[in-house]
Amino acid sequence: MFPVGYGQPARLEFMGDTVESIRAFDPTSQRSLGAMDELLLLPLAEFGRGRLGPESARAIDDRAAELGLARRERRDLVEGVRGGLVLPGTEFLLPYFYADLGRMADYLPPDTMLWLQAPAELEAAAEAWWMQVEAHAADAARDGRFHPPPDRLYLSPAAWREGLGGRPRVEAETLDVLDDAALAVTSYSTDGLALRDPAAAGGPLAAVAAQLAGWQRQGARLVVVATGGRQRDRMREMLAGHDIDAGMSADPFPQALAAPGRRPLALVGGLTRGVWLPADALALVTEAEIFGERRQIRRGRRARPADFLSTLAELKPDDYVVHVDHGIGIYRGLRHMQVAGTEGDYLHLEYAGGDRLYLPVDRINLVQRYLSADGAAPPLDKLGGASWERVKAKTRESILAMAKELLGVYAAREAHGRPAYGAADGLYREFVARFPFEETPDQQRAIDDVLADLVRDKPMDRLVCGDVGFGKTEVAMRAAFLAVLEGKQVAVLVPTTVLAQQHLETFQARFAGYPVTVDVLSRFQSSAENRRTIERVGTGRLDVVIGTHRLLQKDVAFQRLGLLIVDEEHRFGVRHKERIRQMRA
C-alpha cells in the first residue's frame, strides 16, 4: 500500500491477523528496501458517512424498483443504506450519494498540455472498455442484480473526449514508413511458431525448437518472454530438453540484452507479440506464440453491497447463533455504537444469564445460524463457562475416532501395491504450460500431491476440495493426462447429465491437439452412440470416458482402467458407492 504522507509504498506481510513485517519497497523493481518500525494508515473512503441515510436510501429504492429487484434483496440493500451500514463494495452506490461525481479533467488547469500516445489506439480502447461496461450492466439486469446506470458511475467515451477537449495537446504516432533516404527496418512476425504436431517424433515442441535453433545458428540473440516466473521456469525446462539453454535475468530489458555473451534469455514481462529482426540479430518470442494461446489473469468478482447484506439478512432478531469461541447464544439485532472512540456496527449476542457480546460486523464470519434437525430450542452457553468447551472436546474425540478408523483403512491399503506411473515427461510439461491461468498456491499444492500419489506404487485415494471456479477440474485433467500417457484408461463419474456434457466440452478443449480420445456416456446420447462408446471402452480404444451412474452398470467393462475421478461424490447413493468400491478393488 502507498499511505498518504510517505515517499515510498510499504509491503505488509501477515500471519493470520498478525502483521509479521513492514518493509518499504521500490514499485519499479518490486524489491524491498528496508524494514520499517511502524506505519501510520489514515482512514480513507470514497465518500463520507454522512452521505448514508434516508435521502440516498430513497434514491436507491427508486432504482431498485425500476430494475424490478427481488423484494428481499431490495429491502436489505435499502435498509442497510438507511441505517448507515458501511460495507466493502458500497462505493458501487456513489451515484446515489453525490449528484455529480466529478472527473479528473475538472481539476486540471485549462492550459494543461495533454500528451496522447497513439490516440487512435486510445480511442479504440475507450470504446472497447465502454462496450465491456455496458455488457456487465446488461448481465446484471438479466440476473436481477442492483446496478446504477453505466453513465452515472463511469465516463462514456463521449464524456471522456469532452473532458479533454479544448486543451493544447501533442499526439504521437509510431513512424512505420519513412522516406527512401531514412532508416528502414525489416522485421518478421513470429506468430507461426505455434503451429506444431503433437505426434512428431521429437515431441510437440520439436518444430518450435528447430526454428529457435535456426535463428541461433544465424547469430541471433534469442529472448523468450513469459508472463510469470513459474511459466518462465517451465519454458526454460522444456527448451533445455531441446538443447536450448536459456539464462534468467532480473534486470530491465535493455540492461539484460546488453549483458556480454549471446546466451538465450528467458525473461518475465508483458510483451504481447514477438518479432524477428535479422538486421539486429535479435529474436523476441512470447509464450503465447510458443503455446498458441494467451495466458489469462484470474480476477475476483467485484464485491457488491448486497453480497454482504445478504449474510446479515440470514440473521433475524431472536435467532439462535453459534459463535466459534463462545458457543450458542441469541442474536438480538444490529447496534451502532462508539467503542474506544471509534464508531461502528456490532452484532448484539446474548448468552445465558443475560451476558452480552458485541461482535463487529467485519467479524461476522465467526458466527453462523444454529440449525437442528427437530427445530428445538437449544440451551444457551454462558460466556466464559465450560459447557461449550465440553461440546468441542466431545466433537474432537469423535473426529479422532473417525481418524483412527481412516488410519486403519489406509494401513490396509498400504499393504496392496500397483505399478507406479512414470514421472512427468516433456509432453506432460507442454500440456501444463498450455494451462490458460496462473495456478493458485493451493491448486498447485493439490496438483503436486496428486502427482506424487500417482508415481508411488500404492493405490491413490485422494479427496480434492475447493469452491466453484477455483480449478479442481484442472487438477483432475492433469492426473488424467498422466494416466493416459501410461497407457491407462480414465473414468470420470458425475451425478448429472448436464455436468457430464460440461465436462466433455472442457476435457475435449483441454486435450485438443493431443493423441487422447474423450467421449461421454449419458442419456443425452442415443442408444447406438452409447453402445459404440461402451464397445470402445471395452476394447481400450477410448482413453477418457465421462458419464453419470450409467458408467457403474455391469455392461461397462474397462480393458485397463487406471484412474477413477468422482465429481461431487456426496450426491451418489449407497448402491452407487458400493459399485465404486468394487471398481477400486
C-alpha positions as CSV (number, residue, x, y, z in Angstrom):
1,M,0.0,0.0,0.0
2,F,1.0,3.6,-0.6
3,P,-0.1,5.6,2.5
4,V,-0.6,9.4,2.5
5,G,2.4,11.3,3.6
6,Y,5.0,8.6,2.7
7,G,7.6,8.9,-0.1
8,Q,7.5,5.2,-0.9
9,P,4.9,2.4,-0.7
10,A,5.1,-0.3,2.0
11,R,4.7,-4.0,1.9
12,L,2.9,-5.7,4.9
13,E,3.2,-9.4,5.5
14,F,0.6,-11.2,7.6
15,M,0.4,-14.4,9.5
16,G,-3.3,-14.8,10.0
17,D,-4.4,-11.5,11.6
18,T,-0.9,-10.7,12.9
19,V,1.5,-8.3,11.0
20,E,4.8,-10.1,10.7
21,S,6.8,-7.4,8.9
22,I,6.6,-4.0,7.4
23,R,9.1,-3.0,4.7
24,A,9.4,-0.2,2.3
25,F,9.8,-1.3,-1.4
26,D,10.5,0.0,-4.8
27,P,7.4,-0.2,-7.0
28,T,9.5,-0.4,-10.2
29,S,11.7,-3.4,-9.2
30,Q,9.3,-4.8,-6.5
31,R,12.2,-5.2,-4.2
32,S,12.2,-4.5,-0.5
33,L,14.3,-1.5,0.6
34,G,14.4,-2.0,4.3
35,A,12.4,-2.7,7.4
36,M,10.0,-0.1,9.0
37,D,9.2,0.0,12.7
38,E,5.7,1.5,12.2
39,L,3.3,2.6,9.6
40,L,0.6,5.3,10.0
41,L,-2.5,4.5,8.0
42,L,-5.1,7.2,7.9
43,P,-8.7,6.2,7.3
44,L,-9.8,6.9,3.7
45,A,-13.1,6.4,2.0
46,E,-14.7,7.2,-1.3
47,F,-17.5,9.0,0.5
48,G,-18.4,10.5,3.9
49,R,-20.5,8.5,6.3
50,G,-23.0,11.4,6.3
51,R,-24.0,10.5,2.7
52,L,-25.7,7.4,4.0
53,G,-29.2,8.0,5.2
54,P,-32.9,8.3,4.2
55,E,-32.3,10.5,1.2
56,S,-29.8,8.3,-0.5
57,A,-31.9,5.2,0.6
58,R,-34.9,6.6,-1.3
59,A,-32.9,7.1,-4.5
60,I,-31.6,3.6,-4.3
61,D,-35.0,2.2,-3.6
62,D,-36.3,4.0,-6.7
63,R,-33.6,2.5,-8.8
64,A,-34.2,-1.0,-7.3
65,A,-37.9,-0.7,-8.1
66,E,-37.0,0.4,-11.6
67,L,-34.9,-2.7,-12.0
68,G,-37.5,-5.0,-10.6
69,L,-35.2,-6.3,-7.9
70,A,-36.4,-9.2,-5.7
71,R,-38.2,-7.9,-2.6
72,R,-35.7,-9.3,-0.1
73,E,-32.6,-8.0,-1.8
74,R,-34.2,-4.7,-2.3
75,R,-35.2,-4.4,1.3
76,D,-31.8,-5.5,2.6
77,L,-30.0,-3.0,0.4
78,V,-32.2,-0.1,1.2
79,E,-32.3,-0.8,5.0
80,G,-28.5,-1.1,5.1
81,V,-28.0,2.3,3.5
82,R,-30.8,3.9,5.6
83,G,-29.2,2.5,8.8
84,G,-25.7,3.9,7.8
85,L,-24.1,0.5,7.4
86,V,-20.8,0.8,5.6
87,L,-19.5,-2.4,3.9
88,P,-16.9,-3.2,1.3
89,G,-18.4,-2.5,-2.2
90,T,-20.6,0.4,-1.0
91,E,-18.7,2.7,-3.4
92,F,-20.8,1.0,-6.1
93,L,-23.6,3.2,-4.9
94,L,-21.7,6.5,-5.3
95,P,-24.1,8.0,-7.9
96,Y,-26.8,8.0,-5.2
97,F,-24.6,9.7,-2.6
98,Y,-23.5,12.6,-4.9
99,A,-25.3,14.5,-7.6
100,D,-22.1,14.9,-9.6
101,L,-19.1,12.5,-9.2
102,G,-16.7,14.9,-11.0
103,R,-13.9,14.0,-13.3
104,M,-10.1,14.2,-13.2
105,A,-10.3,16.7,-16.0
106,D,-12.2,19.1,-13.8
107,Y,-9.1,19.5,-11.6
108,L,-6.7,20.3,-14.5
109,P,-6.0,23.9,-15.3
110,P,-7.4,25.0,-18.7
111,D,-3.9,25.3,-20.3
112,T,-2.8,21.8,-19.2
113,M,-0.8,20.2,-22.0
114,L,-2.0,16.7,-23.0
115,W,0.3,14.1,-24.5
116,L,-1.6,11.4,-26.3
117,Q,0.5,8.4,-27.4
118,A,-1.2,6.6,-30.3
119,P,-4.6,8.5,-30.0
120,A,-6.3,6.1,-32.4
121,E,-5.5,3.2,-30.1
122,L,-6.7,5.2,-27.1
123,E,-10.0,5.8,-28.8
124,A,-10.4,2.1,-29.7
125,A,-9.5,1.1,-26.1
126,A,-12.0,3.6,-24.7
127,E,-14.8,2.2,-27.0
128,A,-13.9,-1.4,-26.2
129,W,-13.9,-0.7,-22.5
130,W,-17.3,1.0,-22.7
131,M,-18.7,-2.0,-24.5
132,Q,-17.5,-4.1,-21.6
133,V,-19.1,-1.8,-19.1
134,E,-22.4,-2.0,-20.9
135,A,-22.2,-5.8,-21.2
136,H,-21.7,-6.1,-17.5
137,A,-24.7,-3.8,-16.9
138,A,-26.8,-6.0,-19.2
139,D,-25.7,-9.1,-17.3
140,A,-26.7,-7.5,-14.0
141,A,-30.1,-6.5,-15.4
142,R,-30.6,-10.1,-16.8
143,D,-29.6,-11.6,-13.4
144,G,-31.8,-9.3,-11.4
145,R,-28.8,-7.6,-9.6
146,F,-28.7,-4.0,-8.5
147,H,-26.5,-1.7,-10.6
148,P,-26.5,2.0,-11.4
149,P,-26.8,3.3,-15.0
150,P,-23.3,2.9,-16.5
151,D,-23.0,6.6,-17.5
152,R,-23.7,7.7,-13.9
153,L,-20.8,5.7,-12.5
154,Y,-18.3,5.7,-15.4
155,L,-17.3,8.1,-18.1
156,S,-18.5,7.2,-21.5
157,P,-16.1,7.7,-24.5
158,A,-18.1,10.9,-25.4
159,A,-17.7,12.3,-21.9
160,W,-14.0,11.4,-21.9
161,R,-13.5,13.3,-25.1
162,E,-15.5,16.3,-23.8
163,G,-13.4,16.5,-20.6
164,L,-10.1,16.6,-22.5
165,G,-11.3,18.8,-25.3
166,G,-10.3,22.4,-25.8
167,R,-6.8,21.9,-24.4
168,P,-3.4,22.1,-26.1
169,R,-2.3,18.6,-27.0
170,V,0.5,16.6,-28.6
171,E,-0.4,13.5,-30.5
172,A,2.4,11.0,-31.0
173,E,2.2,8.1,-33.5
174,T,4.6,5.3,-34.4
175,L,6.6,6.1,-37.6
176,D,6.1,2.9,-39.7
177,V,7.3,4.2,-43.1
178,L,10.0,6.9,-43.7
179,D,11.3,8.3,-46.9
180,D,13.9,6.5,-49.0
181,A,16.8,8.3,-47.5
182,A,15.8,7.4,-43.9
183,L,16.3,4.3,-41.9
184,A,14.4,1.2,-43.0
185,V,13.9,-1.8,-40.7
186,T,12.9,-5.3,-41.9
187,S,11.1,-7.4,-39.3
188,Y,9.2,-10.6,-39.4
189,S,6.3,-11.8,-37.2
190,T,6.9,-14.9,-35.0
191,D,3.2,-16.0,-34.9
192,G,3.8,-19.2,-36.9
193,L,5.8,-20.8,-34.1
194,A,2.5,-22.0,-32.5
195,L,1.9,-24.5,-35.4
196,R,3.1,-27.8,-34.1
197,D,2.4,-31.5,-34.4
198,P,1.8,-33.3,-31.0
199,A,2.6,-36.7,-32.7
200,A,6.0,-35.5,-34.0
201,A,9.0,-37.8,-33.2
202,G,10.7,-35.1,-31.2
203,G,7.6,-34.1,-29.2
204,P,5.2,-31.2,-29.8
205,L,7.8,-28.6,-29.4
206,A,10.3,-30.1,-31.8
207,A,9.3,-27.7,-34.7
208,V,9.4,-24.7,-32.4
209,A,12.8,-25.6,-31.0
210,A,14.1,-26.2,-34.6
211,Q,13.1,-22.7,-35.6
212,L,14.7,-21.1,-32.5
213,A,17.9,-23.1,-33.0
214,G,17.9,-21.9,-36.7
215,W,17.8,-18.3,-35.5
216,Q,20.7,-19.0,-33.2
217,R,22.7,-20.5,-36.0
218,Q,22.2,-17.3,-37.9
219,G,23.9,-15.5,-35.0
220,A,20.7,-14.1,-33.4
221,R,20.3,-13.4,-29.7
222,L,17.2,-15.3,-28.6
223,V,14.9,-13.9,-26.0
224,V,11.7,-15.7,-24.8
225,V,9.3,-13.7,-22.7
226,A,6.8,-15.3,-20.2
227,T,4.0,-13.7,-18.2
228,G,5.2,-15.0,-14.8
229,G,8.1,-16.6,-13.0
230,R,6.6,-20.1,-12.9
231,Q,5.8,-20.1,-16.6
232,R,9.3,-18.8,-17.4
233,D,10.8,-21.8,-15.4
234,R,8.6,-24.2,-17.4
235,M,9.7,-22.7,-20.7
236,R,13.4,-23.0,-19.7
237,E,13.0,-26.6,-18.6
238,M,11.2,-27.6,-21.9
239,L,13.6,-25.7,-24.1
240,A,16.6,-27.3,-22.3
241,G,15.2,-30.7,-23.4
242,H,15.9,-29.5,-27.0
243,D,19.4,-28.2,-26.2
244,I,18.4,-24.6,-25.8
245,D,19.9,-23.4,-22.6
246,A,18.2,-20.1,-21.7
247,G,19.5,-18.0,-18.8
248,M,17.5,-15.7,-16.5
249,S,17.9,-12.1,-15.7
250,A,16.0,-9.7,-13.3
251,D,17.4,-6.6,-15.0
252,P,15.3,-4.3,-17.2
253,F,15.3,-5.4,-20.8
254,P,18.0,-3.0,-22.1
255,Q,20.4,-4.0,-19.4
256,A,19.6,-7.7,-19.8
257,L,20.2,-7.5,-23.5
258,A,23.4,-5.5,-23.1
259,A,25.0,-8.2,-20.9
260,P,28.0,-9.9,-22.5
261,G,27.6,-13.1,-24.4
262,R,25.0,-14.5,-26.8
263,R,23.3,-17.0,-24.4
264,P,19.5,-17.1,-24.9
265,L,17.5,-15.2,-22.3
266,A,14.2,-16.2,-20.5
267,L,12.6,-13.1,-19.1
268,V,9.3,-12.1,-17.4
269,G,7.4,-9.3,-19.0
270,G,4.2,-8.1,-20.7
271,L,5.2,-8.4,-24.3
272,T,2.1,-9.1,-26.5
273,R,3.8,-10.2,-29.7
274,G,7.3,-11.3,-30.7
275,V,9.4,-10.2,-33.6
276,W,12.5,-11.4,-35.6
277,L,14.9,-8.6,-36.6
278,P,17.6,-10.0,-38.9
279,A,19.5,-6.7,-39.2
280,D,19.8,-6.6,-35.4
281,A,20.3,-10.3,-34.9
282,L,17.5,-10.3,-32.3
283,A,14.6,-12.8,-32.0
284,L,11.9,-11.9,-29.4
285,V,9.4,-14.7,-28.8
286,T,6.4,-14.8,-26.4
287,E,4.9,-17.8,-24.6
288,A,1.7,-17.1,-26.5
289,E,3.5,-17.7,-29.8
290,I,5.1,-20.9,-28.5
291,F,2.0,-22.4,-26.9
292,G,-0.6,-20.9,-29.2
293,E,-2.7,-19.1,-26.7
294,R,-2.5,-16.2,-24.3
295,R,-2.5,-16.7,-20.6
296,Q,-5.3,-15.1,-18.7
297,I,-5.4,-13.5,-15.3
298,R,-8.0,-14.6,-12.8
299,R,-9.9,-11.7,-11.4
300,G,-12.2,-11.9,-8.4
301,R,-15.8,-10.8,-8.8
302,R,-16.3,-7.3,-7.6
303,A,-17.9,-7.1,-4.2
304,R,-21.4,-5.8,-4.2
305,P,-23.2,-4.4,-1.1
306,A,-26.0,-6.9,-1.5
307,D,-23.5,-9.8,-1.1
308,F,-22.6,-8.7,2.4
309,L,-26.0,-7.6,3.4
310,S,-27.4,-11.0,2.4
311,T,-25.2,-12.5,5.1
312,L,-26.7,-10.2,7.7
313,A,-30.1,-10.8,6.2
314,E,-29.8,-14.5,7.1
315,L,-29.9,-13.5,10.8
316,K,-33.1,-12.2,12.3
317,P,-33.5,-10.9,15.8
318,D,-34.0,-13.7,18.4
319,D,-32.4,-16.3,16.1
320,Y,-30.1,-18.8,17.8
321,V,-26.5,-18.5,16.6
322,V,-23.2,-20.3,17.3
323,H,-20.0,-18.4,17.9
324,V,-16.9,-20.4,17.2
325,D,-15.3,-19.4,20.6
326,H,-18.3,-18.7,22.9
327,G,-20.9,-21.2,21.7
328,I,-24.7,-20.9,21.4
329,G,-26.3,-17.5,22.0
330,I,-29.2,-15.4,20.7
331,Y,-28.9,-12.7,18.1
332,R,-30.7,-9.6,19.4
333,G,-30.1,-7.3,16.4
334,L,-27.6,-4.8,15.0
335,R,-26.3,-2.0,17.1
336,H,-24.4,1.2,16.1
337,M,-22.0,2.0,18.9
338,Q,-19.0,4.0,19.8
339,V,-16.2,1.9,21.4
340,A,-12.9,3.3,22.4
341,G,-13.5,6.5,20.3
342,T,-14.4,4.5,17.2
343,E,-17.9,4.2,15.7
344,G,-19.0,1.0,14.1
345,D,-21.8,-1.5,13.7
346,Y,-21.9,-4.5,16.0
347,L,-24.0,-7.7,16.3
348,H,-25.7,-7.9,19.7
349,L,-25.4,-11.5,21.0
350,E,-27.0,-12.6,24.3
351,Y,-25.9,-15.6,26.3
352,A,-27.0,-17.4,29.5
353,G,-27.6,-15.3,32.5
354,G,-28.1,-12.2,30.3
355,D,-24.4,-11.9,29.4
356,R,-23.9,-9.8,26.2
357,L,-21.3,-9.9,23.5
358,Y,-21.0,-7.1,20.8
359,L,-19.3,-8.5,17.7
360,P,-18.1,-6.1,14.9
361,V,-19.8,-6.8,11.6
362,D,-16.5,-7.4,9.9
363,R,-16.1,-10.5,12.2
364,I,-19.5,-12.0,11.2
365,N,-17.6,-15.0,9.8
366,L,-17.2,-16.2,13.4
367,V,-21.0,-16.6,13.7
368,Q,-23.5,-18.8,11.9
369,R,-27.1,-19.6,12.5
370,Y,-27.9,-22.6,14.8
371,L,-29.6,-25.4,12.9
372,S,-31.1,-28.6,14.3
373,A,-33.0,-31.5,12.8
374,D,-36.0,-31.1,15.1
375,G,-36.0,-27.3,15.4
376,A,-36.0,-27.4,19.2
377,A,-34.6,-24.5,21.2
378,P,-31.0,-25.3,22.4
379,P,-29.7,-24.4,25.8
380,L,-27.6,-21.2,25.9
381,D,-23.9,-21.3,26.8
382,K,-22.5,-18.9,29.4
383,L,-19.8,-16.5,28.4
384,G,-16.6,-17.8,30.0
385,G,-18.3,-21.1,31.0
386,A,-17.1,-24.6,30.4
387,S,-20.2,-26.1,28.6
388,W,-19.0,-25.0,25.1
389,E,-15.5,-26.3,25.7
390,R,-17.0,-29.7,26.7
391,V,-19.0,-29.8,23.5
392,K,-15.9,-29.0,21.4
393,A,-13.9,-31.6,23.4
394,K,-16.6,-34.3,22.7
395,T,-16.6,-33.3,19.0
396,R,-12.8,-33.5,19.0
397,E,-13.0,-37.1,20.4
398,S,-15.5,-38.1,17.7
399,I,-13.1,-36.7,15.0
400,L,-10.2,-38.6,16.5
401,A,-12.2,-41.8,16.5
402,M,-13.1,-41.3,12.8
403,A,-9.4,-40.5,12.1
404,K,-8.4,-43.8,13.8
405,E,-10.8,-45.7,11.6
406,L,-9.4,-44.0,8.5
407,L,-5.9,-44.8,9.5
408,G,-6.9,-48.5,9.7
409,V,-8.4,-48.2,6.2
410,Y,-5.2,-46.6,4.8
411,A,-3.0,-49.1,6.6
412,A,-4.8,-51.9,4.8
413,R,-4.5,-50.0,1.5
414,E,-0.7,-49.7,2.0
415,A,-0.5,-53.5,2.1
416,H,-1.5,-53.6,-1.5
417,G,0.6,-52.5,-4.4
418,R,0.3,-51.4,-8.0
419,P,2.8,-50.5,-10.8
420,A,3.9,-46.9,-10.3
421,Y,3.3,-44.3,-13.0
422,G,6.4,-42.7,-14.7
423,A,7.5,-39.2,-13.9
424,A,6.2,-36.3,-15.9
425,D,7.9,-36.0,-19.4
426,G,8.2,-33.3,-22.0
427,L,4.7,-33.9,-23.4
428,Y,3.1,-33.5,-19.9
429,R,5.1,-30.4,-19.2
430,E,4.0,-28.9,-22.5
431,F,0.4,-29.8,-21.5
432,V,0.8,-28.0,-18.2
433,A,2.3,-24.9,-19.9
434,R,-0.8,-24.5,-22.0
435,F,-3.0,-24.1,-19.0
436,P,-4.5,-20.6,-19.6
437,F,-4.3,-19.5,-15.9
438,E,-1.6,-18.9,-13.3
439,E,-2.1,-21.7,-10.7
440,T,-3.0,-20.6,-7.2
441,P,-0.7,-21.8,-4.4
442,D,-3.4,-24.2,-3.1
443,Q,-4.2,-25.5,-6.5
444,Q,-0.5,-26.2,-7.2
445,R,-0.2,-28.0,-3.9
446,A,-3.1,-30.2,-4.8
447,I,-1.6,-31.0,-8.2
448,D,1.8,-31.8,-6.7
449,D,0.1,-34.1,-4.1
450,V,-1.9,-36.0,-6.7
451,L,1.1,-36.5,-9.0
452,A,3.2,-37.7,-6.0
453,D,0.5,-40.3,-5.4
454,L,0.5,-41.4,-9.0
455,V,4.2,-42.1,-9.1
456,R,4.0,-44.2,-5.9
457,D,3.5,-48.0,-6.1
458,K,0.4,-47.8,-3.8
459,P,-3.2,-47.1,-4.8
460,M,-4.3,-43.5,-4.6
461,D,-7.5,-42.4,-2.9
462,R,-7.5,-38.6,-2.5
463,L,-10.2,-36.0,-1.9
464,V,-9.8,-32.6,-3.6
465,C,-11.9,-29.8,-2.1
466,G,-12.4,-26.3,-3.3
467,D,-15.0,-23.6,-4.1
468,V,-16.6,-23.4,-7.6
469,G,-14.3,-21.9,-10.1
470,F,-11.0,-22.5,-8.2
471,G,-9.5,-25.1,-10.5
472,K,-10.5,-28.6,-9.3
473,T,-11.2,-29.8,-12.8
474,E,-7.7,-28.8,-13.9
475,V,-6.2,-31.0,-11.1
476,A,-8.3,-33.9,-12.4
477,M,-7.3,-33.3,-16.0
478,R,-3.6,-33.3,-15.2
479,A,-3.9,-36.6,-13.4
480,A,-6.0,-38.0,-16.3
481,F,-3.4,-36.8,-18.8
482,L,-0.6,-38.5,-16.9
483,A,-2.6,-41.7,-16.6
484,V,-3.3,-41.8,-20.4
485,L,0.4,-41.3,-21.0
486,E,1.0,-44.5,-19.0
487,G,-1.5,-46.3,-21.3
488,K,-4.3,-46.4,-18.8
489,Q,-8.0,-45.5,-19.2
490,V,-9.7,-42.8,-17.1
491,A,-13.3,-42.8,-16.0
492,V,-14.9,-39.5,-14.9
493,L,-18.1,-40.1,-12.9
494,V,-20.5,-37.2,-12.4
495,P,-24.0,-37.0,-10.8
496,T,-26.0,-35.3,-13.7
497,T,-26.1,-35.5,-17.5
498,V,-25.7,-31.7,-17.7
499,L,-22.5,-31.8,-15.7
500,A,-21.3,-34.7,-17.9
501,Q,-21.8,-32.6,-21.0
502,Q,-20.0,-29.7,-19.5
503,H,-17.0,-31.9,-18.5
504,L,-17.0,-33.4,-22.0
505,E,-16.6,-29.9,-23.6
506,T,-13.9,-28.9,-21.0
507,F,-11.9,-32.1,-21.4
508,Q,-12.1,-32.0,-25.2
509,A,-11.0,-28.4,-25.3
510,R,-8.1,-29.0,-22.9
511,F,-6.9,-32.2,-24.7
512,A,-7.2,-30.7,-28.2
513,G,-4.1,-31.3,-30.2
514,Y,-3.0,-34.3,-28.2
515,P,-3.4,-38.0,-29.1
516,V,-6.1,-38.5,-26.4
517,T,-9.7,-39.7,-27.1
518,V,-12.5,-38.4,-25.0
519,D,-16.2,-39.3,-25.1
520,V,-19.3,-39.3,-22.9
521,L,-21.8,-42.0,-21.8
522,S,-25.2,-40.5,-20.8
523,R,-28.9,-40.2,-21.8
524,F,-28.0,-37.2,-24.0
525,Q,-26.5,-39.8,-26.4
526,S,-28.6,-42.2,-28.4
527,S,-28.7,-45.9,-27.6
528,A,-26.5,-46.6,-30.7
529,E,-23.9,-44.0,-29.6
530,N,-23.8,-45.4,-26.0
531,R,-23.3,-48.9,-27.4
532,R,-20.4,-47.7,-29.5
533,T,-18.9,-45.9,-26.5
534,I,-19.1,-49.0,-24.3
535,E,-17.5,-51.1,-27.1
536,R,-14.6,-48.6,-27.4
537,V,-14.2,-48.7,-23.6
538,G,-14.1,-52.5,-23.6
539,T,-11.6,-52.7,-26.4
540,G,-9.3,-50.0,-25.0
541,R,-9.8,-47.6,-27.9
542,L,-11.2,-44.9,-25.7
543,D,-8.8,-43.1,-23.3
544,V,-11.2,-41.0,-21.2
545,V,-14.9,-41.6,-20.7
546,I,-17.2,-39.2,-18.8
547,G,-20.6,-40.4,-17.6
548,T,-23.3,-40.5,-15.0
549,H,-24.2,-43.5,-12.9
550,R,-24.6,-45.3,-16.3
551,L,-20.8,-45.9,-16.0
552,L,-21.4,-48.0,-12.9
553,Q,-23.6,-50.6,-14.7
554,K,-22.2,-54.1,-15.2
555,D,-22.2,-53.9,-19.0
556,V,-19.5,-51.3,-18.8
557,A,-16.1,-53.1,-18.7
558,F,-12.8,-51.4,-18.9
559,Q,-9.8,-53.0,-20.5
560,R,-7.1,-51.1,-18.5
561,L,-8.8,-48.7,-16.0
562,G,-6.1,-46.8,-14.2
563,L,-7.8,-43.8,-12.7
564,L,-11.4,-43.1,-11.5
565,I,-12.4,-39.5,-10.9
566,V,-15.6,-38.9,-9.0
567,D,-17.1,-35.4,-9.1
568,E,-19.4,-34.4,-6.2
569,E,-19.2,-37.9,-4.6
570,H,-21.7,-36.8,-1.9
571,R,-24.5,-36.8,-4.5
572,F,-24.2,-40.6,-5.2
573,G,-26.3,-43.1,-3.3
574,V,-25.3,-46.1,-1.2
575,R,-25.6,-48.6,-4.1
576,H,-23.6,-46.4,-6.4
577,K,-20.8,-46.0,-3.8
578,E,-20.7,-49.8,-3.3
579,R,-20.1,-50.2,-7.0
580,I,-17.4,-47.5,-6.8
581,R,-15.7,-49.5,-4.1
582,Q,-15.8,-52.6,-6.3
583,M,-14.2,-50.7,-9.1
584,R,-11.4,-49.5,-6.7
585,A,-10.8,-53.2,-5.8
